[in-house]
């Protein structure tokens, strides 16, 4: 549902239902993180300053 593989949180040993919901609620949806990097990071190879 959040772009995570099945069992990403629910198959974690010792993690009860309330903790699972907390983990999911505090998590970052991978697609959102990828889009943020696309928008905020400059394209590779177009840096204004090169080292070396």
C-alpha distance matrix in Angstrom:
0.0 3.8 5.6 7.0 8.9 8.9 11.2 11.1 11.9 12.6 15.2 17.1 20.6 22.0 19.0 19.0 16.5 17.7 17.5 13.9 12.9 15.3 14.0 10.4 12.3 14.7 12.5 12.4 9.5 11.2 11.5 13.2 15.5 16.5 17.4 19.4 21.3 22.1 23.5 25.4 26.7 29.8 29.7 31.1 34.8 35.6 36.4 39.5 40.8 41.1 42.3 45.0
3.8 0.0 3.8 5.5 8.7 10.0 11.8 10.3 11.2 13.0 15.5 16.7 20.4 21.7 18.5 19.0 16.8 17.4 16.6 13.3 12.4 13.9 12.1 8.6 10.3 11.9 9.3 8.7 5.7 7.7 8.5 9.9 11.9 13.2 14.4 16.0 17.9 19.0 20.4 21.9 23.3 26.5 26.7 28.1 31.8 32.5 33.1 36.1 37.3 37.8 38.9 41.7
5.6 3.8 0.0 3.8 6.7 9.1 11.6 10.1 12.1 14.1 15.8 17.1 20.9 22.8 20.0 21.1 19.3 20.3 19.0 15.6 15.4 16.7 14.3 11.3 13.5 14.4 11.2 9.9 6.5 6.4 7.1 9.8 11.2 11.6 13.3 15.4 16.7 17.5 19.5 21.2 22.0 25.0 24.7 25.8 29.5 30.5 31.3 34.6 35.7 35.9 37.0 39.6
7.0 5.5 3.8 0.0 3.8 6.5 8.3 6.4 8.8 11.1 12.3 13.5 17.3 19.5 16.9 18.4 17.1 18.4 16.7 13.3 13.9 15.2 12.3 10.0 13.0 13.6 10.3 10.0 7.8 7.5 9.6 12.0 12.6 13.3 15.7 17.4 18.1 19.5 21.7 22.9 23.4 26.5 26.3 26.9 30.6 31.9 32.4 35.7 36.5 36.4 37.2 39.6
8.9 8.7 6.7 3.8 0.0 3.8 6.3 5.6 9.0 10.4 10.7 12.6 16.2 18.8 16.9 18.5 17.6 19.5 17.9 14.4 15.7 17.4 14.5 12.5 15.9 16.7 13.6 13.6 11.5 10.8 12.8 15.6 15.9 16.1 18.7 20.6 21.0 22.2 24.8 26.0 26.1 29.0 28.4 28.7 32.2 33.9 34.6 38.0 38.6 38.2 38.8 41.0
8.9 10.0 9.1 6.5 3.8 0.0 3.8 5.6 8.1 8.0 8.5 11.3 14.6 17.2 15.3 16.4 15.4 17.9 16.8 13.1 14.6 16.9 14.5 12.7 16.2 17.6 15.0 15.8 13.9 13.9 15.8 18.4 19.0 19.6 22.0 23.8 24.5 25.7 28.1 29.3 29.7 32.7 32.1 32.5 36.1 37.7 38.3 41.7 42.4 42.0 42.5 44.7
11.2 11.8 11.6 8.3 6.3 3.8 0.0 3.8 5.4 4.8 4.7 7.6 10.8 13.4 11.8 13.2 12.7 15.4 14.0 10.6 12.9 15.1 12.7 11.7 15.4 16.6 14.5 16.1 15.0 15.4 17.9 20.0 20.2 21.3 23.9 25.2 25.8 27.6 29.8 30.6 31.0 34.1 33.9 34.1 37.7 39.3 39.6 42.9 43.3 42.9 43.1 45.3
11.1 10.3 10.1 6.4 5.6 5.6 3.8 0.0 3.8 6.0 6.3 7.3 11.0 13.4 11.4 13.5 13.2 15.1 13.0 9.8 12.0 13.4 10.3 9.6 13.4 13.9 11.4 12.9 12.3 12.5 15.4 17.3 17.0 18.3 21.1 22.1 22.6 24.6 26.8 27.4 27.7 30.9 30.8 31.0 34.6 36.2 36.3 39.5 39.8 39.5 39.6 41.9
11.9 11.2 12.1 8.8 9.0 8.1 5.4 3.8 0.0 3.8 5.6 5.6 9.2 10.7 8.1 9.9 9.7 11.4 9.3 6.0 8.7 10.2 7.5 7.5 11.2 11.9 10.4 12.9 13.0 14.1 17.2 18.3 18.2 20.2 22.7 23.3 24.1 26.4 28.2 28.6 29.2 32.6 33.0 33.3 37.0 38.3 38.2 41.2 41.4 41.3 41.4 43.9
12.6 13.0 14.1 11.1 10.4 8.0 4.8 6.0 3.8 0.0 3.8 5.6 8.3 9.8 7.6 8.4 8.0 10.9 9.8 6.5 9.3 11.7 10.0 9.9 13.3 14.8 13.7 16.3 16.0 17.3 20.0 21.3 21.6 23.4 25.8 26.6 27.6 29.7 31.5 32.0 32.7 36.2 36.4 36.7 40.4 41.7 41.7 44.9 45.1 45.0 45.1 47.5
15.2 15.5 15.8 12.3 10.7 8.5 4.7 6.3 5.6 3.8 0.0 3.8 6.2 9.0 8.2 10.1 10.9 13.8 12.2 9.6 12.8 14.7 12.6 12.9 16.5 17.4 16.0 18.4 18.2 18.7 21.7 23.3 23.2 24.6 27.4 28.3 28.8 30.9 33.0 33.5 33.8 37.0 37.0 37.0 40.5 42.2 42.2 45.4 45.5 45.0 44.9 47.0
17.1 16.7 17.1 13.5 12.6 11.3 7.6 7.3 5.6 5.6 3.8 0.0 3.8 6.4 5.8 8.8 10.6 12.8 10.3 8.6 12.3 13.3 11.0 12.4 15.8 16.0 14.9 17.7 18.2 18.8 22.1 23.3 22.7 24.5 27.4 27.8 28.2 30.7 32.7 32.7 32.9 36.3 36.6 36.4 40.0 41.6 41.2 44.3 44.1 43.7 43.3 45.5
20.6 20.4 20.9 17.3 16.2 14.6 10.8 11.0 9.2 8.3 6.2 3.8 0.0 3.8 5.6 8.5 11.3 13.6 11.4 10.7 14.5 15.3 13.6 15.5 18.6 18.8 18.2 21.1 21.9 22.6 25.9 27.1 26.4 28.2 31.1 31.4 31.7 34.3 36.3 36.2 36.3 39.8 40.1 39.8 43.2 44.9 44.4 47.5 47.1 46.6 46.0 48.1
22.0 21.7 22.8 19.5 18.8 17.2 13.4 13.4 10.7 9.8 9.0 6.4 3.8 0.0 3.8 6.3 9.8 11.5 9.5 10.0 13.6 14.0 13.1 15.6 18.1 18.3 18.5 21.8 23.0 24.2 27.6 28.2 27.6 29.9 32.6 32.5 33.1 35.9 37.5 37.2 37.7 41.2 41.8 41.7 45.2 46.6 45.9 48.8 48.4 48.1 47.5 49.7
19.0 18.5 20.0 16.9 16.9 15.3 11.8 11.4 8.1 7.6 8.2 5.8 5.6 3.8 0.0 3.8 6.8 8.2 5.9 6.3 9.8 10.3 9.6 11.9 14.3 14.8 15.2 18.6 19.8 21.4 24.6 25.1 24.7 27.2 29.6 29.5 30.4 33.2 34.6 34.4 35.1 38.8 39.5 39.7 43.3 44.5 43.9 46.7 46.5 46.4 46.1 48.5
19.0 19.0 21.1 18.4 18.5 16.4 13.2 13.5 9.9 8.4 10.1 8.8 8.5 6.3 3.8 0.0 3.8 5.7 5.4 6.1 8.8 10.0 10.5 12.3 14.2 15.5 16.4 20.0 21.0 23.0 26.0 26.2 26.3 29.0 31.1 31.0 32.3 35.0 36.2 36.2 37.2 40.9 41.7 42.2 45.8 46.9 46.3 49.1 49.1 49.2 49.1 51.6
16.5 16.8 19.3 17.1 17.6 15.4 12.7 13.2 9.7 8.0 10.9 10.6 11.3 9.8 6.8 3.8 0.0 3.8 5.5 5.0 6.3 8.6 9.8 10.6 12.2 14.3 15.3 18.7 19.3 21.8 24.3 24.5 25.2 27.8 29.6 29.7 31.4 33.8 34.8 35.1 36.4 40.1 40.9 41.7 45.4 46.3 45.9 48.7 49.0 49.3 49.4 52.1
17.7 17.4 20.3 18.4 19.5 17.9 15.4 15.1 11.4 10.9 13.8 12.8 13.6 11.5 8.2 5.7 3.8 0.0 3.8 5.4 5.2 6.3 8.7 10.0 10.5 12.3 14.2 17.8 19.0 21.8 24.4 24.0 24.5 27.5 29.1 28.8 30.6 33.2 33.9 33.9 35.5 39.3 40.4 41.3 45.1 45.7 45.1 47.7 48.0 48.5 48.6 51.5
17.5 16.6 19.0 16.7 17.9 16.8 14.0 13.0 9.3 9.8 12.2 10.3 11.4 9.5 5.9 5.4 5.5 3.8 0.0 3.8 5.4 5.0 6.1 8.6 9.7 10.5 12.1 15.8 17.4 19.8 22.8 22.4 22.4 25.4 27.3 26.8 28.3 31.2 32.0 31.8 33.1 36.8 38.0 38.7 42.3 43.1 42.4 45.0 45.1 45.5 45.4 48.2
13.9 13.3 15.6 13.3 14.4 13.1 10.6 9.8 6.0 6.5 9.6 8.6 10.7 10.0 6.3 6.1 5.0 5.4 3.8 0.0 3.8 5.4 5.1 6.2 8.5 10.0 10.6 14.0 14.9 17.2 20.0 20.2 20.4 23.1 25.1 25.1 26.6 29.1 30.2 30.3 31.6 35.2 36.1 36.8 40.5 41.4 41.0 43.8 44.0 44.3 44.5 47.2
12.9 12.4 15.4 13.9 15.7 14.6 12.9 12.0 8.7 9.3 12.8 12.3 14.5 13.6 9.8 8.8 6.3 5.2 5.4 3.8 0.0 3.8 5.4 5.1 6.0 8.6 9.8 13.1 14.0 17.0 19.3 18.9 19.8 22.7 24.1 24.0 26.0 28.4 29.1 29.4 31.0 34.7 35.8 36.9 40.6 41.2 40.8 43.5 44.0 44.6 45.0 47.9
15.3 13.9 16.7 15.2 17.4 16.9 15.1 13.4 10.2 11.7 14.7 13.3 15.3 14.0 10.3 10.0 8.6 6.3 5.0 5.4 3.8 0.0 3.8 5.5 5.0 6.1 8.5 12.1 13.9 16.9 19.5 18.5 18.9 22.1 23.5 22.9 24.8 27.5 28.0 27.8 29.5 33.3 34.7 35.7 39.4 39.8 39.2 41.6 42.0 42.7 42.9 45.9
14.0 12.1 14.3 12.3 14.5 14.5 12.7 10.3 7.5 10.0 12.6 11.0 13.6 13.1 9.6 10.5 9.8 8.7 6.1 5.1 5.4 3.8 0.0 3.8 5.5 5.3 6.1 9.8 11.7 14.1 17.1 16.5 16.4 19.4 21.3 20.8 22.3 25.1 26.0 25.8 27.1 30.8 32.0 32.8 36.5 37.1 36.5 39.1 39.4 39.9 40.0 42.9
10.4 8.6 11.3 10.0 12.5 12.7 11.7 9.6 7.5 9.9 12.9 12.4 15.5 15.6 11.9 12.3 10.6 10.0 8.6 6.2 5.1 5.5 3.8 0.0 3.8 5.5 5.1 8.2 9.1 11.9 14.4 14.1 14.7 17.6 19.1 19.1 20.9 23.3 24.2 24.5 26.0 29.7 30.7 31.7 35.5 36.1 35.8 38.5 39.1 39.7 40.2 43.1
12.3 10.3 13.5 13.0 15.9 16.2 15.4 13.4 11.2 13.3 16.5 15.8 18.6 18.1 14.3 14.2 12.2 10.5 9.7 8.5 6.0 5.0 5.5 3.8 0.0 3.8 5.6 8.4 9.9 13.3 15.3 14.1 14.9 18.2 19.2 18.7 21.0 23.4 23.7 23.9 25.9 29.6 31.0 32.3 36.1 36.3 35.9 38.3 39.0 40.0 40.6 43.7
14.7 11.9 14.4 13.6 16.7 17.6 16.6 13.9 11.9 14.8 17.4 16.0 18.8 18.3 14.8 15.5 14.3 12.3 10.5 10.0 8.6 6.1 5.3 5.5 3.8 0.0 3.8 6.9 9.7 12.6 15.0 13.4 13.4 16.9 18.2 17.1 19.0 21.9 22.2 21.8 23.6 27.4 29.0 30.2 33.9 34.0 33.3 35.7 36.2 37.1 37.5 40.7
12.5 9.3 11.2 10.3 13.6 15.0 14.5 11.4 10.4 13.7 16.0 14.9 18.2 18.5 15.2 16.4 15.3 14.2 12.1 10.6 9.8 8.5 6.1 5.1 5.6 3.8 0.0 3.8 6.4 8.9 11.8 10.7 10.5 13.7 15.4 14.8 16.4 19.2 19.9 19.9 21.3 25.0 26.3 27.3 31.0 31.5 31.0 33.6 34.2 34.8 35.4 38.4
12.4 8.7 9.9 10.0 13.6 15.8 16.1 12.9 12.9 16.3 18.4 17.7 21.1 21.8 18.6 20.0 18.7 17.8 15.8 14.0 13.1 12.1 9.8 8.2 8.4 6.9 3.8 0.0 3.8 6.0 8.5 7.1 6.8 10.1 11.6 11.1 12.8 15.4 16.3 16.4 17.9 21.6 22.7 24.0 27.7 28.1 27.8 30.5 31.2 32.0 32.8 35.9
9.5 5.7 6.5 7.8 11.5 13.9 15.0 12.3 13.0 16.0 18.2 18.2 21.9 23.0 19.8 21.0 19.3 19.0 17.4 14.9 14.0 13.9 11.7 9.1 9.9 9.7 6.4 3.8 0.0 3.8 5.5 5.4 6.5 8.9 10.2 10.9 12.8 14.6 15.8 16.8 18.2 21.6 22.3 23.7 27.5 27.9 28.2 31.0 32.1 32.8 33.8 36.8
11.2 7.7 6.4 7.5 10.8 13.9 15.4 12.5 14.1 17.3 18.7 18.8 22.6 24.2 21.4 23.0 21.8 21.8 19.8 17.2 17.0 16.9 14.1 11.9 13.3 12.6 8.9 6.0 3.8 0.0 3.8 5.4 5.1 6.2 8.7 9.9 10.8 12.4 14.4 15.4 16.2 19.4 19.6 20.7 24.4 25.2 25.7 28.8 29.7 30.1 31.1 33.9
11.5 8.5 7.1 9.6 12.8 15.8 17.9 15.4 17.2 20.0 21.7 22.1 25.9 27.6 24.6 26.0 24.3 24.4 22.8 20.0 19.3 19.5 17.1 14.4 15.3 15.0 11.8 8.5 5.5 3.8 0.0 3.8 5.5 5.1 6.2 8.6 10.0 10.6 12.4 14.3 15.4 18.3 18.2 19.9 23.6 24.1 25.0 28.0 29.4 30.0 31.5 34.3
13.2 9.9 9.8 12.0 15.6 18.4 20.0 17.3 18.3 21.3 23.3 23.3 27.1 28.2 25.1 26.2 24.5 24.0 22.4 20.2 18.9 18.5 16.5 14.1 14.1 13.4 10.7 7.1 5.4 5.4 3.8 0.0 3.8 5.5 5.2 6.2 8.7 9.9 10.7 12.2 14.0 17.2 18.0 20.0 23.7 23.7 24.2 26.9 28.4 29.4 30.9 34.0
15.5 11.9 11.2 12.6 15.9 19.0 20.2 17.0 18.2 21.6 23.2 22.7 26.4 27.6 24.7 26.3 25.2 24.5 22.4 20.4 19.8 18.9 16.4 14.7 14.9 13.4 10.5 6.8 6.5 5.1 5.5 3.8 0.0 3.8 5.5 5.1 6.3 8.7 10.0 10.5 11.7 15.2 16.1 17.6 21.4 21.6 21.7 24.5 25.7 26.4 27.7 30.8
16.5 13.2 11.6 13.3 16.1 19.6 21.3 18.3 20.2 23.4 24.6 24.5 28.2 29.9 27.2 29.0 27.8 27.5 25.4 23.1 22.7 22.1 19.4 17.6 18.2 16.9 13.7 10.1 8.9 6.2 5.1 5.5 3.8 0.0 3.8 5.5 5.2 6.3 8.8 10.1 10.5 13.4 13.5 15.0 18.7 19.3 19.9 23.0 24.3 24.9 26.4 29.3
17.4 14.4 13.3 15.7 18.7 22.0 23.9 21.1 22.7 25.8 27.4 27.4 31.1 32.6 29.6 31.1 29.6 29.1 27.3 25.1 24.1 23.5 21.3 19.1 19.2 18.2 15.4 11.6 10.2 8.7 6.2 5.2 5.5 3.8 0.0 3.8 5.4 5.0 6.2 8.6 10.0 12.7 13.1 15.5 19.0 18.9 19.8 22.6 24.4 25.4 27.4 30.4
19.4 16.0 15.4 17.4 20.6 23.8 25.2 22.1 23.3 26.6 28.3 27.8 31.4 32.5 29.5 31.0 29.7 28.8 26.8 25.1 24.0 22.9 20.8 19.1 18.7 17.1 14.8 11.1 10.9 9.9 8.6 6.2 5.1 5.5 3.8 0.0 3.8 5.4 5.2 6.0 8.2 11.5 13.0 15.3 18.8 18.3 18.5 21.0 22.6 23.9 25.8 29.1
21.3 17.9 16.7 18.1 21.0 24.5 25.8 22.6 24.1 27.6 28.8 28.2 31.7 33.1 30.4 32.3 31.4 30.6 28.3 26.6 26.0 24.8 22.3 20.9 21.0 19.0 16.4 12.8 12.8 10.8 10.0 8.7 6.3 5.2 5.4 3.8 0.0 3.8 5.4 5.2 5.4 8.8 10.0 11.9 15.5 15.4 15.5 18.3 19.7 20.6 22.3 25.6
22.1 19.0 17.5 19.5 22.2 25.7 27.6 24.6 26.4 29.7 30.9 30.7 34.3 35.9 33.2 35.0 33.8 33.2 31.2 29.1 28.4 27.5 25.1 23.3 23.4 21.9 19.2 15.4 14.6 12.4 10.6 9.9 8.7 6.3 5.0 5.4 3.8 0.0 3.8 5.8 5.9 7.9 8.2 10.8 14.2 13.9 14.9 17.8 19.7 20.7 22.9 26.0
23.5 20.4 19.5 21.7 24.8 28.1 29.8 26.8 28.2 31.5 33.0 32.7 36.3 37.5 34.6 36.2 34.8 33.9 32.0 30.2 29.1 28.0 26.0 24.2 23.7 22.2 19.9 16.3 15.8 14.4 12.4 10.7 10.0 8.8 6.2 5.2 5.4 3.8 0.0 3.8 6.1 8.0 9.5 12.7 15.8 14.5 15.2 17.4 19.7 21.4 23.8 27.1
25.4 21.9 21.2 22.9 26.0 29.3 30.6 27.4 28.6 32.0 33.5 32.7 36.2 37.2 34.4 36.2 35.1 33.9 31.8 30.3 29.4 27.8 25.8 24.5 23.9 21.8 19.9 16.4 16.8 15.4 14.3 12.2 10.5 10.1 8.6 6.0 5.2 5.8 3.8 0.0 3.8 6.6 9.4 12.1 15.0 13.6 13.4 15.4 17.3 19.1 21.3 24.8
26.7 23.3 22.0 23.4 26.1 29.7 31.0 27.7 29.2 32.7 33.8 32.9 36.3 37.7 35.1 37.2 36.4 35.5 33.1 31.6 31.0 29.5 27.1 26.0 25.9 23.6 21.3 17.9 18.2 16.2 15.4 14.0 11.7 10.5 10.0 8.2 5.4 5.9 6.1 3.8 0.0 3.8 6.4 8.5 11.6 10.7 10.4 12.9 14.5 15.9 18.0 21.3
29.8 26.5 25.0 26.5 29.0 32.7 34.1 30.9 32.6 36.2 37.0 36.3 39.8 41.2 38.8 40.9 40.1 39.3 36.8 35.2 34.7 33.3 30.8 29.7 29.6 27.4 25.0 21.6 21.6 19.4 18.3 17.2 15.2 13.4 12.7 11.5 8.8 7.9 8.0 6.6 3.8 0.0 3.8 6.4 8.6 7.1 7.3 9.9 12.0 13.5 16.2 19.4
29.7 26.7 24.7 26.3 28.4 32.1 33.9 30.8 33.0 36.4 37.0 36.6 40.1 41.8 39.5 41.7 40.9 40.4 38.0 36.1 35.8 34.7 32.0 30.7 31.0 29.0 26.3 22.7 22.3 19.6 18.2 18.0 16.1 13.5 13.1 13.0 10.0 8.2 9.5 9.4 6.4 3.8 0.0 3.8 6.3 5.9 7.8 11.0 13.1 13.8 16.6 19.3
31.1 28.1 25.8 26.9 28.7 32.5 34.1 31.0 33.3 36.7 37.0 36.4 39.8 41.7 39.7 42.2 41.7 41.3 38.7 36.8 36.9 35.7 32.8 31.7 32.3 30.2 27.3 24.0 23.7 20.7 19.9 20.0 17.6 15.0 15.5 15.3 11.9 10.8 12.7 12.1 8.5 6.4 3.8 0.0 3.8 5.6 7.0 10.7 12.0 11.6 14.0 16.4
34.8 31.8 29.5 30.6 32.2 36.1 37.7 34.6 37.0 40.4 40.5 40.0 43.2 45.2 43.3 45.8 45.4 45.1 42.3 40.5 40.6 39.4 36.5 35.5 36.1 33.9 31.0 27.7 27.5 24.4 23.6 23.7 21.4 18.7 19.0 18.8 15.5 14.2 15.8 15.0 11.6 8.6 6.3 3.8 0.0 3.8 5.8 9.1 10.3 9.5 12.3 14.2
35.6 32.5 30.5 31.9 33.9 37.7 39.3 36.2 38.3 41.7 42.2 41.6 44.9 46.6 44.5 46.9 46.3 45.7 43.1 41.4 41.2 39.8 37.1 36.1 36.3 34.0 31.5 28.1 27.9 25.2 24.1 23.7 21.6 19.3 18.9 18.3 15.4 13.9 14.5 13.6 10.7 7.1 5.9 5.6 3.8 0.0 3.8 6.5 8.9 9.4 12.9 15.3
36.4 33.1 31.3 32.4 34.6 38.3 39.6 36.3 38.2 41.7 42.2 41.2 44.4 45.9 43.9 46.3 45.9 45.1 42.4 41.0 40.8 39.2 36.5 35.8 35.9 33.3 31.0 27.8 28.2 25.7 25.0 24.2 21.7 19.9 19.8 18.5 15.5 14.9 15.2 13.4 10.4 7.3 7.8 7.0 5.8 3.8 0.0 3.8 5.5 6.7 10.0 13.0
39.5 36.1 34.6 35.7 38.0 41.7 42.9 39.5 41.2 44.9 45.4 44.3 47.5 48.8 46.7 49.1 48.7 47.7 45.0 43.8 43.5 41.6 39.1 38.5 38.3 35.7 33.6 30.5 31.0 28.8 28.0 26.9 24.5 23.0 22.6 21.0 18.3 17.8 17.4 15.4 12.9 9.9 11.0 10.7 9.1 6.5 3.8 0.0 3.8 6.7 10.2 13.1
40.8 37.3 35.7 36.5 38.6 42.4 43.3 39.8 41.4 45.1 45.5 44.1 47.1 48.4 46.5 49.1 49.0 48.0 45.1 44.0 44.0 42.0 39.4 39.1 39.0 36.2 34.2 31.2 32.1 29.7 29.4 28.4 25.7 24.3 24.4 22.6 19.7 19.7 19.7 17.3 14.5 12.0 13.1 12.0 10.3 8.9 5.5 3.8 0.0 3.8 6.7 9.8
41.1 37.8 35.9 36.4 38.2 42.0 42.9 39.5 41.3 45.0 45.0 43.7 46.6 48.1 46.4 49.2 49.3 48.5 45.5 44.3 44.6 42.7 39.9 39.7 40.0 37.1 34.8 32.0 32.8 30.1 30.0 29.4 26.4 24.9 25.4 23.9 20.6 20.7 21.4 19.1 15.9 13.5 13.8 11.6 9.5 9.4 6.7 6.7 3.8 0.0 3.8 6.5
42.3 38.9 37.0 37.2 38.8 42.5 43.1 39.6 41.4 45.1 44.9 43.3 46.0 47.5 46.1 49.1 49.4 48.6 45.4 44.5 45.0 42.9 40.0 40.2 40.6 37.5 35.4 32.8 33.8 31.1 31.5 30.9 27.7 26.4 27.4 25.8 22.3 22.9 23.8 21.3 18.0 16.2 16.6 14.0 12.3 12.9 10.0 10.2 6.7 3.8 0.0 3.8
45.0 41.7 39.6 39.6 41.0 44.7 45.3 41.9 43.9 47.5 47.0 45.5 48.1 49.7 48.5 51.6 52.1 51.5 48.2 47.2 47.9 45.9 42.9 43.1 43.7 40.7 38.4 35.9 36.8 33.9 34.3 34.0 30.8 29.3 30.4 29.1 25.6 26.0 27.1 24.8 21.3 19.4 19.3 16.4 14.2 15.3 13.0 13.1 9.8 6.5 3.8 0.0
